[in-house]
Amino acid sequence: MSSYTSKIDQPFMMQIEGVIDNTNASQFADELLSAATNAENSTFVLDLTAVTFINSIGIGGLIKLHQIVKSRNLTLRVLVGRTVGDVLQVAKLGQVFPVEVVSRLK
């Protein structure tokens, strides 16, 4: 897993790629919470289009991210590819926060 953050204009964007599993899911969740806590823009975009797998700890991180973003009156957009989108759909997270299934961003 690798991450990238950008504060160029709006929105604040964080891009993640690879696999989010037991070896790195806690780090993923910590990075999400840190980024959300420090985000100064009105919209927080999380680009997961290059993530090929996410486990339950990673999903828990997304839920915590949503809670922090909501408490700070920010808008959350989660961009995912088809595979992660299917996982989030089964977990019904699209009912909790906006999940957009898109082709991989470059």
C-alpha positions, -999 to 999 in steps of 0.1 A, spaced: 0 0 0 12 35 -8 -5 68 -3 -3 102 -18 -19 134 -6 -24 167 -24 -35 201 -14 -34 216 -48 -66 237 -51 -97 220 -39 -105 193 -31 -81 176 -8 -73 142 -24 -57 111 -10 -48 83 -34 -42 47 -22 -30 18 -43 -24 -19 -38 -39 -43 -13 -54 -33 21 -51 -64 42 -40 -75 77 -4 -64 71 -13 -27 65 -50 -21 73 -43 -5 106 -17 19 90 -43 26 63 -69 35 89 -44 57 108 -34 76 77 -70 82 68 -78 96 102 -48 118 102 -55 131 68 -92 138 76 -83 155 109 -58 178 91 -78 184 59 -85 221 54 -105 219 22 -143 216 20 -142 183 1 -121 152 10 -117 128 -20 -104 93 -13 -92 76 -45 -92 39 -41 -94 31 -78 -60 14 -77 -69 -8 -46 -75 -44 -55 -85 -57 -21 -98 -42 12 -104 -61 44 -128 -54 73 -102 -33 92 -99 -11 61 -136 -9 58 -137 2 95 -112 29 86 -136 42 59 -164 43 84 -142 63 109 -132 86 81 -168 93 73 -175 101 109 -146 126 112 -153 142 78 -190 146 88 -181 161 122 -159 186 105 -187 196 80 -166 184 50 -179 165 20 -165 130 14 -162 114 -20 -149 78 -22 -138 67 -57 -134 30 -62 -128 4 -89 -153 -24 -96 -138 -49 -72 -137 -27 -41 -170 -12 -52 -186 -46 -51 -172 -52 -15 -185 -18 -3 -219 -25 -20 -222 -58 -2 -214 -40 31 -240 -14 22 -216 14 27 -230 33 -2 -259 40 21 -235 56 47 -214 77 24 -211 84 -14 -192 56 -32 -185 63 -69 -173 33 -91 -150 48 -117 -122 37 -140 -88 41 -125 -76 78 -123 -42 87 -136 
